[in-house]
Amino acid sequence: SAVISQKPSRDICQRGTSLTIQCQVDSQVTMMFWYRQQPGQSLTLIATANQGSEATYESGFVIDKFPISRPNLTFSTLTVSNMSPEDSSIYLCSVEFGVAGQYFGAGTRLSVL
Amino acid sequence: KQEVTQIPAALSVPEGENLVLNCSFTDSAIYNLQWFRQDPGKGLTSLLLIQSSQREQTSGRLNASLDKSSGRSTLYIAASQPGDSATYLCAVFSGSARQLTFGSGTQLTVLP
């Protein structure tokens, strides 16, 4: 397992602004993932972030709206751009440890007014 | 495309009861299956991980089984406690893209 720290834990933002969420892992990992969990829903994968390459986005998610950085093997950021109330969700990062499965950060609870 | 279904969507039981949560998936070509717990507004805590070659895993009062050929997994919770109240999510890791696909969860309430 690993310790995955996510910041901020929650935020309230105004429509039209952007928020950058940070994810820090205490060990080096190849693959990091970003998920969105809308109210009352399960998790949906936004993108996969590998160090040294562009993030791979799932259908329905675009880089202009959710730019991702992965500068090294222990850190990644997700930006939610030009926010609207529909972006109010919990955003979670996770890391994969091969046969050990995936582990998640505590999440960022975002409310957009 | 992998699809994961969890039944029931919600369950309420009195303290002390044994209970079973169900998970089914459509594509049996999986790498592994994980059960997670999520408390309201929080992140996910991994409970049990079953590799595709395994039949079950146990941790304390929790036991998870996997029948890959039929596309089913169960999470058995023995002697339930109010502290077990949470949403339980099943997720399968599969596909050439190596993705984790989640079910919609079972919201468990254990009444004192």
HADDOCK unambig.tbl for C-alpha pairs under 7 A between the chains (distance, minus, plus):
assign (segid A and resid 41 and name CA) (segid B and resid 104 and name CA) 6.56 0.50 0.50
assign (segid A and resid 42 and name CA) (segid B and resid 102 and name CA) 6.74 0.50 0.50
assign (segid A and resid 42 and name CA) (segid B and resid 103 and name CA) 6.70 0.50 0.50
assign (segid A and resid 42 and name CA) (segid B and resid 104 and name CA) 4.84 0.50 0.50
assign (segid A and resid 42 and name CA) (segid B and resid 105 and name CA) 6.85 0.50 0.50
assign (segid A and resid 43 and name CA) (segid B and resid 102 and name CA) 6.34 0.50 0.50
assign (segid A and resid 101 and name CA) (segid B and resid 49 and name CA) 6.72 0.50 0.50
assign (segid A and resid 103 and name CA) (segid B and resid 46 and name CA) 6.67 0.50 0.50
assign (segid A and resid 104 and name CA) (segid B and resid 43 and name CA) 6.65 0.50 0.50
assign (segid A and resid 104 and name CA) (segid B and resid 44 and name CA) 5.80 0.50 0.50
assign (segid A and resid 105 and name CA) (segid B and resid 43 and name CA) 6.05 0.50 0.50
assign (segid A and resid 106 and name CA) (segid B and resid 42 and name CA) 5.84 0.50 0.50
assign (segid A and resid 106 and name CA) (segid B and resid 43 and name CA) 3.99 0.50 0.50
assign (segid A and resid 106 and name CA) (segid B and resid 44 and name CA) 6.82 0.50 0.50
assign (segid A and resid 107 and name CA) (segid B and resid 42 and name CA) 6.26 0.50 0.50
assign (segid A and resid 107 and name CA) (segid B and resid 43 and name CA) 4.97 0.50 0.50
